[in-house]
């Protein structure tokens, strides 16, 4: 195979697992590694970073704007908050108390009690949710109760009161902390933030990007000799912080032993006692999953397989610690999926294997590569032909446009939940749907999935479709993988192969084989490099000259995918070089110029790519596909990056005509099969691999399994949907 400029490139493509860091100049780390703020440790993937977020300078009133309209992200978050309140009320009316929190205590139990208080009229719902300050309602006529409501009215985020911020600033100054943290601290801790910090300085860890070492120094300055490593306030805050960091790596819970190890690494003298204190105070929750013993007679092969994968020694599963937000999300999701399974009316649908399964079951899982996406889309079209209300939802606008004509009727999951697209809702807040098909299901984090499933009415059918080999969701959870592993519903595997040399290459990677592939049309080109500097130079040359000349794909339709944001050939270095070549300018709008390609993360876990159009007093205006978006000026620094180069997590769910995968030598230790599969699979017509990792790629493809995520969804699903006798 030859490089578009005509140079011979004999080696097979090699690639790397994404690493994410927050600070400029940070080095590349192992698979999924990150530096999340000052002093971060390597080896922990940062999902917020993968989504394009950064915690370098937390913005306390991020998203707040004086603009008359709200951004899509604000509408989405507000819609989810209001929807959760509606759904809980609907569950209570139909089935009594919510069982999802029956095993919880402390904060989680208080939350459920609060919801029931709202249902009984003892309290207002706004008292238990993060809402803006009360605003007098306009004197408009009341909507008739029988009319389906429109999208929930978004709530405008409010900045902390000036007095609160000023008081926090004074406390920070006394403790030697940067006064720039005043806004984020006030937003995180609320009206009494100053008093909270004086009483418990380690609450500074509630601000993204603050490290334990920094919180310890702040506490020593405020408390003096009364401050010690075993202080209960410190140990509780550290326990919560460890679980929050784990959530950035995709975990919804951690084994108690892992938390104790983390506490010991931060000099906590008695980690076990620290965990007990955090549990007793309700800061975290302890879960002991009970495993039912299989009957001795007539052992079921599938039951035995489940038991073996859970614990081959026969011992009880380890105790887990988790935060209530993820505990509630997983339990709500499990109950919602079980509800769909139980309320769907079995019907006989003629057609493909997928159609027959969807007709007979309320929940169906479909797996396959890019070409297989046509099957669930055809299912939705067939359902409409039967007179059913069917909808296809995808992860990104790029994924929607890739569906061609069928994409005109598809929506993104984010737009669906925000009420910006899709069907209306009934009086219970449920979508007017009979069938929902979700493509790119591996990109669903547990909170998004829970909100989506809660929004489906009884009897609605749900088909989750995706490629199980790609990188998982940037947020917490592994929804699609857990549902597949639970084996509680039909799983239909597509037999449609991805076509062409690229399809052959990616399919081989999926089964652990890095094959030499014939590419007569220069579909695959390997560009060997000696160091990171040469990797950056050759990448710019490929995007700006070689690919447009030899392949016919212009720079604006070529996407660079690399290991992480930091490092010698990360997104920062590559974007700086690509901007200088493709759109030079002074960056007069917060570092951006009109024409710059950008990656915007409206919410963690979702990246929108686009081009800068202009800037005004409200913020930056972007062109993203066929739509224009406003990035509030408060969020430009934290939620926006240049987008000529992306990480694989950011690129997941979207494909481009040409992709340049950059594999610098210093990232060889972070390679994994899912990253290689995801990065190489983003190319539709052409893939150039800037190769500097020698034999690390074939080893990664053969052996490089991505780190497992600790979650609770699989046993919850098995407990709710296991067949009688299992």
N, C-alpha and C positions, 0 to 999 in steps of 0.2 A: 504494500500500500504506500501511497505517496502523500506527502503534505501538499496542500494546495499550491504552495509556491514552487513545488517540484522537488523538494528534498526528500531523500529516502528515509524512512522511519521503520526500522525492522522490528521493533519490540511490540509486544501486545500492550493494550491499554492497562494502566494501573490507576488506582484511585484511593480515596481516603475518607474516613468517617468525620463528620463535621465537628469542629471545635469552635467554641464560642467564647469570646472574652469581652470585657467591658472597656478596659482601659487601652488607650493607644500604646502601641509598641509591645503588647503582651505577646509572648511566644506561643507557638502551637503546642497543644497538649494532646494526651491520648484521646481515644474515641469518645466523642461527646464531651470533651473537657471544656472547662470554662474558667474564666476569671470573672467573678461577679462582683465588681467593685473593688475597692482598695484591699490589697492583701489576700485576694481570693486564692483558694487552693485549686490545683489542677485536678482533672479527672472527673469533673462533675458537669454534665451537659446543661446548658442554660436554655430552657425553652423560650423564655422571654427574648433572649438574644436571637434565637433562631427566627423568632417572629419579627425581628427588626427592632425590638425594644432595647433600651439600655438603661442602666441604673447609675450612670456616671454622676448625674446631677438630678436627683429625684425632684419632680415638680409637684408640689403639694396640691395645686389646683389644676393639674393637667386635665385638659378637656373643657375647662371653664372658658366661656367666651361671651363677649358682649354682643356677638352676632345674633340677629333675630332668629336664625334657624340653627338647628343642631346638626352636628356631624352624624354620619351613619353609625359610628361607634357609640356615641352617646345615646342615640335612639335605640340601638341594639341592647345596650346594658340596661337602660331604663325599662325597655319592654320585657326583658327577662325578669327583672325584679318584680314588676307588677304582675306578670304572668304567674310567677311562683305563688304569689298570694292567692290568685284566683284558683289555681289548680288545687292547692291545699284545701280551700273552702269547698270546692267541688267534690274532692275525695271524702271530706267529712260528711257532706250531705248524703253521698251515695253509700258509703261503707263504714261510717263511724270513725273512730280514732285512726290516725295514720299509724300503720304498723311499722313503718320504716325505722322509726326511732325507738322501738321498744327496747332495744338492747343498749341504748345510749344513756349517758348520765351527764351531769354538769351542764355545760353550755348548750349542748345539743338537746337535752331534755327540756331545758328552759325555753329554747326556741320553739319546740313543739307545743309546749304549754302556752307560749305566747300566741301561737297561731290559733289554738283552740279558744283562747280568750277573745281573739278577734271575732271568731265564728259565733261565739256566744254573746257578742255585744258588750263584753266587759271592758274592752279597750279598743282604741282605733288602730287600724292596720299600720298606719304610718309610724307608730311608736316602735315597731319592731324591724323596720327596714331603713336602710340608708337613703334618706330622701332629702330633697331640698327644703329650705325653710318654707313654712306654710304660706301659700299665696291665696288671696281672696279669690274665690271662684267667680267667673263672670256670670252676670244674670242672663243666662241663655236658657231657652226652653229645654226641659228635660227630654232626653231621647226616649222614644217609646220602648218599653221593656221587651217587646217582641222583635225589634229590629236587631240584626246582628251588629255588634259593635265593630268599629274600625280598629286600626292598630292602636295599642295602648299609647296614651299621651306621654311622650318622653319627659323626663324630669331634668331640669337644668341643674347641673352640678354647681354648687356654691363654694366660693373660696372661704377659707377660715376667716373669722372676724379679725379685723386689724388689732383689736386689743389682745385677742388670744395669741396671734402671731408675735406681737410685741413682747408679751410675757414669756413666751417660749424663747425668743431671741435673748432675753436677759438671762434665763437659766442656762442656755447653751454657752453664753459668754462666760458665765461663772465656772462652767465645767471645761472650758477650753475647746469646745466644739465649734465648727464653722457656723457662722450665723446664717449662711445660705440654707441650712437645714431647717430653719424656723418654719417655713411654709409647709414642707413635707411632714414635719413632726406634728404640727397643728392639725393638718388634714388627717393624719393617721390616728392620732389619739383623741381628737375632738376638743370640745370647749375647755375642759379642765386639763389640757395637755401640760401646762407648766407645773401644776400641782402633782400630776402623775409622774413627771420626770423627777421632781424633787424627792418624791417618795420612793420611786423605783427607776433609777437612772438607766437600767438595762432595757427599759422600754424603748430606748433609742433604736434597738434592733428591729422595731416594727417598720422602720423606714428602709426601703429597698436600697441596697448598696452599702449599708453600714455593716461593718465586720465586728465580730466579738472583741477583737483587740481594741478597736476604737471605742466600743461601748464600755469596756473595762477601764480604759484611761479616763473616760468621762465620769464613770462612777467613782474612781479613786479621787478625782478632783473635787467631787461634791461631798463624798462621804468620809474621806480621809481614812483613819485607822479602823473605822467600822466596816470597811469594805473587805471582803475576803472571797476566795474562789468557791467556797461552799455556801455562800449566802443564798438562801432559798429563792430570793428574787432573781438572782443571777441564774440559778440552775433551771428555774421554770422558763425564763426568757430564752435560755439556750436550747432547751428541749423544743420549744415552739419553733425557734429559728432553724434547728436541724430538720424538722419536718417540712418547713417551708422551702428550704433548699432542696430537700428530696422531691418535693412537688415539681420544682423546676427541672428535675431530671426525669420526670414522668411518673414517680411513685405516688400513690394515693395513701400509702401507709408504709411503715418500716417495722421490721422485727425489733423487739425490745432490745435484743443483744446489740443490734447495729446502732441504736440510739445511745445505749450505754457506752459503746466504743467511741462514738462521736463526743459524748460528754467527757470521757476520760482524756481524749485528745485536747480538750480545752481546760484541763487541770481541775475538773470537778472531783473532789476527794471521794465521794460515795455516789457513783452514777445510779445505782439501784434505788437508793433513797431519793435521789433527785427525780427519777421517773415517778416514783410513788407520790411525791409531793405535787408534781405537775398533774397527775391523774386526779388526785384528791381535790385539787383546786379547780378542776374542770377545764384547765387550759388545753389538755389533750385527752384523748379517749383510748381506752384499752379494749382490745377485741380478742376474744378467744373463740375461734371458730370451732364448733363442735362437729366432729366427723362421726357419722353413723357407721356402725360396723356392718359389713356385708354379711348376708346370711351364709351359713356354712354349706348348706346344700345348694346344689345347682348354681354354682357361681357364674355370674354373668360376665362375659368377656369384656364388655365395655365398662362395667363397674370396676373390674379389676384394673383396667387401664387407668381409670381416673384415680384410683387409690394409689397406684404405683407412681403416677406423676406427682401426686401430692406429697407422699412420704413413704418411701420404700421400706423404712425401718419399722413401720407400724406404730410409731410414736404419734402423740397428738401434734397437730400443726402448731408452730410457734406462735406465741402471743404477738399481736401487732399493736402499734401505736399509730394514731392518726389524728388529723384535725377534723373538726366537726363539719366543715364545709364539704370536704371530700367524702366523709362518711355518709352524710345526708344525700349527696349527689349519687353515690353508688347504690345506696339502698333504694332511693327513689327510681333510679334507672332500672334496677332489677325488678322492682314491683311494676313499673310501667310496661316493661317488656312482657312480664308474666300476664299482665292485664290484656295486652293485645293478643297473646297466644290463646287465652281463655275465652275472649269475647268474640273472636272471629268466627263467622259461620262458614263451615266447610262447603265448598262448591266444586263442581267438576268443570275445569277449564280445559278445552282442547288446545293443543299447540305444543310448544317446546317443553322440555323438562322443567325449565324455570317457570313457565306459565302454569303448568300443572301443579307445581309445588305451591306457587303463590295462591292459586285458587283454593287449595285445601288447607292452608295454614295461615296464621296471623303474622308469623315472623319467619323469614327465609333469609339465609346468608348465601351470597353469590361471590365466587372468587374467579379471578382471571386477570390477564394483562390488559394493555391498552385496547387491543382489538376487541376484547370481550365486553367493553363498555356498551357496545351496540345491543347486546342481549337484554339487559334490563331496560334500556331505552325502548326497545321493541315491545317489551312487556307492558310498559306504561301506555304505549300507543294502542296495543291490543285491548287493554283495560278500558280505555276511552271508547273504543269501538263497541264494547259491551255496555256502554252507558254509565260507566263508573267515573267518579271524580279522581283522576290520577295526576300525580305531579312527580317530576324528576328534580332532585336537588343535588348540587355539586359543591365542591369545596371552594372553587375560585371562578372568577369571571373567565379566565383563560380556559378552564375546563369546560365551561358552558359554551364558549365560542367554538371549541374543538368538536362539539357535537354536530356542527353544521346546521342544517335546517331544523333538526330536532332541538337544537339549543335555544331556539327562539321561545320555546315553551318551558325551558328549564329555568331554575332560579338557583342562587347560591343559598347555602344554609344560613349564612348571616343575614341576608336580605329577607329570607323567609321568617326568621325569628324576630327581626326588627319590624316586620309588618310592611316593609318597603316593596315586597313582591309576594306573589302567591295568592292563595284564596283568602277570603275573609274568615273571621272566627265567629263561633256561635256564642250564645249567652254564657256558656261555661268557659269561654276562652279557648276552645278547641278549634283546630283547623277544619274547614269544610272539605274533608278528603275521605275517600274510600281506599286509596292506595298511595303510599309514599315510597318512592324509590330513591335511595341515597347512594350516589356514587362517591368514590374516594372515601369510603367509610373508615379506612385506617387513620384518616386525619381528624376523626372526631375525638375530642377529649371528653372526659366523663361529665363535666358540668354542661357542656354544650349538648351532649347526647341526652342527658337527663331532661334538660329543658325542651328539647325537640320531642322526645317520647311523651312527656307530660302534656304536650300540646296536641297529641293525636286523640281522636275520639274513640270510644269503645267500638270494637268491630272493624276498625281500620286495619288494613294490612300494611306491613312494613317490610321492605326488602333492602337489606344493607349489602352493598356491592363494593368490591375493591380488590386490590392486589395485596395479599398478605406479605409479600416480600419487601415492600417499600418501607421506608422509615416511618415510625409511628408518629402520632400527634405531638406537636410541640408542647401541648398542655399535659396535665396530669391524667393518667389512665391509659389503658390499652383496650378500649371498648371492643373493637372488631376482633382482636386476637382472643380476648376473654370469651366472647360469645362463641367463636369457633371452637375453642377448647372445651367449653361447657357441654357441647353436644346435646343441646336441648331443643333443637329445631332442625329442619332440613338444611343441608349444606350442598349447594349445587356448584360443582367445579366446571368452568367453561373448558371446552376443547378447541376453542378458536385460537390458533397461534398468532403471535405478532409477526407481520410479514417483513421480508427483506433482510439485508445483512444486519441492520440494527436490531431487528426483532430476534434474529438468530443469536447475536451476541448477548443481548440482555436476557433472553430465555436461558442461555447456558449459565450465565452468572447466577440466576435464580436457583439453579440446582447445584451450584458450587463448582462450575467448570468455566474457565476462561479460555474460550476457544479461539483459534485463528480463523478469521472469517474472511472470505473473499468479498472484496468491495470494489467491483469494476467501475462503479460510478463515483468513487471517492466518498462513499458514505461514511467510512471510518478512516481517520488519519491519526497516526501517532507522531508526536513531535518530541523527541527526547531533549532534555535540558540538563545542565550540570548543576545549577544552583538556582536560588530563588530569584535573583536579579535577572537571570536569563529567562526564567519562567514568566516573569512580568513582561519583559520585552517581547517575547514570542507571543504571548497572549494578545497584547495590543496589536502586534503585526497581523495575527490571524483575524481578529475582529475587524480591523480597519482596512486591510488590504487583501489578504489571501482568500478568505472565505467569500467576500463579495466577488472577487475576480474569478476564482475557480469554481465556486458552487452557485453563485448568483444570488446569495442571500445577503441583503444589506445589513449594516451594523445594527440598526434599530430592531432587527428581527433575529439577531444572534445573542444568545444569553451565555454569560460566563458563570460557571458553577465551581465554587472552591470550598476549601475545608472549613473555614471559620472567618470571623470578622477580623481577628488580630493575626499577628504573625507576618513573616516576610512576604508572603504571597496570599494574604487573606483578602477579604472584601475591601478593607480600607485601602491597602496598598494598590490593589488592582483598580479600584474605582478612581483613585487619584490619578493613576497613569492614564486610564481610559478617558477621564474627563479632559485632561490636558490635551489629549490627541483628538477627541471627537467633539468636545464642546467647551473649549477653553473660556475662562471668564473669572472675574474676581470673586464670585460667590457673594454677590451683594445682598442677597436675601437669605440671611442666616447660613451662608455657606453654599447657597444654591443659585443657579442662574436659569432663566427660561431656556428650555430645551434639554435640561439635565434629566437623565433617566433616574427614577427614584423607586425605593421600596418603602411603603408606608404600612405600619402596623396599627390599624385602628383599635384593635384589642389584641392582647397577647394570644398567639397561636394562629393568627391570620395575617398574611402579608398581601398587600395590594400593590402591584407594580404599575407605574405610569410615568408621565412626563410633566415637568414643571411648566405651567402656562404663564403665571404671573404671581405677584404678591401685592397685598394691600394691608391696611391696618388690622384686618381680621386674621390674616395668616397667609399661607401659601395655597395657591389654587393649582390643582393637578388635573391632567387628563388621564383617566384610567379607563381604557377601552372606549366605550361610547359615552361615558359619563364624566362629569366634572366633580371633583371632591375638594373640600376645603380642609386643610390641616390647620387647626387653630395655632396661633403663634406660640402659645404656651407649650405646645406639644411638638414643635418642629425639632427641637434638639433631642427629645427622648424617643420619638416614635418614627422618625424619618431618617433614611440613609440613602446614599446614592445607590442606584440599582443596576448599573451595567454588570456588576458581579453580585451573585447571591450565594447563600449557603444552600445545601441540598434540602434542608427543612423548609426554607423559604420558597424554594422552587417546586416542592411537592404539590401535586394537583394541577400543574400547568406544564404545557409543552411548547417548544419553540422550533421553528424550521431548522435552526442550527444551534448547537451547543458546544462550548469550549470548556472541557473539564480540566481544571488545573490541579495537579498533584505535586506540590513542592516536597522536596526531600525531607524537610524537618517535620512533616506530618505523617511520615510512614508508619509510626507507631499507633496512629489513630485509625487506621484502615479497618473497615468492616464490610461484610458482604452487603448488608442493606444500604449502606451509603453508596457503594459502587453501583448497585442495582438502580437506586433512585436517581443518582446523578446522570448515569449513562442513559437511563430511560427517558430523560426529558427531551431528547433529540428526536425530531420527526424525520428529517431528511439527511442531516449530516452531524457527525460527532468528531471533533478534534480533541485529542487527549494530550495535554502538555505534561509530559511524563518525566518525573525526577525521583521516583521511589524504588527503582530497581526491582527486586523480587518481592517487595512487600505486597504488591497487588495480587499476584497469583496466590500467595499465602492467605491474604484476607478473603479472597473469593472462596477458597477451599475451606478455611477454618475460622474466619473472622465473624463470629456471631455477635450481634449487638447485645449490650447488657440487658438483662431481664428487668422488667419493672415489677415492683411489688404492689399488688392490687387486691381488692376483695370481691370484685364483681363476679368472677367465675364461681366461687363457692356459693355466693348469694343466688346466682341463677340456678345452680344445681339444686340448692335447697328448695327453691320455689317451683321449679319445673321438672324435677326428676320424676320419671315414671313410677307408678306404684310398684313396690317391691325392690326398687333400686336403692 
